[in-house]
Amino acid sequence: MPKKFNENLMKALEYSREAVTICKQAMVDANDESCRAMYSAIMKDCQKHIQMLEGEIELHIQQEKWDGK
């Protein structure tokens, strides 16, 4: 069974990716520019989080603390 901290990294990565997908659709569905600006900012934040999470996963792999991918 994967270590709990690795499970948490994978969950956070999954949900961050899901948030980006939701925000992309929300931008299409938005009815004004302020909503689009908000969703755009959220997407930028989530994309930054995705990069951070992927970096941490790679670090765990290099340190041999990763037992599932």
C-alpha positions, -999 to 999 in steps of 0.1 A, spaced: 0 0 0 13 35 -9 26 57 19 0 81 31 20 112 21 22 98 -15 -15 92 -15 -21 128 -4 2 141 -32 -17 121 -58 -51 133 -44 -40 169 -45 -27 165 -80 -59 149 -92 -81 176 -76 -59 204 -89 -62 190 -124 -99 186 -120 -102 222 -109 -84 234 -140 -109 214 -161 -139 228 -143 -125 264 -146 -120 260 -183 -156 250 -188 -167 277 -164 -150 303 -185 -170 292 -215 -202 293 -194 -194 326 -176 -218 354 -182 -194 383 -176 -158 394 -176 -154 394 -138 -164 357 -136 -139 349 -164 -112 369 -146 -119 349 -114 -118 315 -132 -86 326 -150 -69 334 -117 -80 301 -102 -67 282 -132 -33 300 -129 -31 291 -92 -40 255 -98 -15 252 -126 12 265 -103 1 239 -77 2 211 -103 38 221 -111 47 221 -74 30 187 -68 47 171 -99 81 184 -86 75 170 -52 65 136 -67 96 136 -88 117 144 -56 100 115 -38 109 92 -67 145 103 -67 147 99 -29 132 64 -33 103 74 -10 78 67 -38 60 34 -40 33 41 -65 27 61 -96 
